Amino acid sequence: MTVRVQREVFDVGRLIDNLQANDPGVGAVVNFVGYVRDINQGEAVAGLFLEHYPGMTERSLQKIIDNARARWPLRAVEVVHRVGPLSISEPIVFVGVSSPHRQAAFEACAFIMDYLKTDAPFWKREDVGSGTRWVDARDSDRSAVARWADTQHQATMQRASALHCCGSSAG
């Protein structure tokens, strides 16, 4: 499980290879790469600058990964997030996971990215025609995270219901 926060561009191919790494237990690799867009909130973006809190950011990302590992059978996880000045079309973030099963890999990758957008201590400043502006998590980002809380609650309730209905005293 790797977490890196860096200024340098990352090699997506190498990161994907690391997720499989000749592990015969890997049945699926899923990844997400985020890029700097040229427009946001209806305004042209010339570039952006990302800041973070060293140490705290890495711990926050590791906690997100640990939570994903508790939910899904993951073989490997790679999270790389860039900081500093970034130009249009440059990669910002890589999130990749490997698992024995594709659905677990898809869900874990989405989970990690959703929580990264809302919980990791990064600050993003966009350079736009009117000057600069700080960008916060959107309502859609918070809604994406909320679905995982609902899923966890539903899974807990289903397990409890199954135990209750079948008379099992096992926990």
Buried (B, 14 or more C-beta within 10 A) or exposed (E): BBBBBEEEEBEBEEBBEBBBEEEEEBBBBBBBBBEBEEEBEEEBBEBBBBEBBEEEBBEBBBBBBEBBBEBBEBBBBBBBBBBEEBEBEEBBBBBBBBBBEEEBBBBBBBBBBBBBBBBBBBEBBBBBEEEEBEBEEEEEBEEBBEEBEEEEEEEEEEEEEEEEEEEEEEE
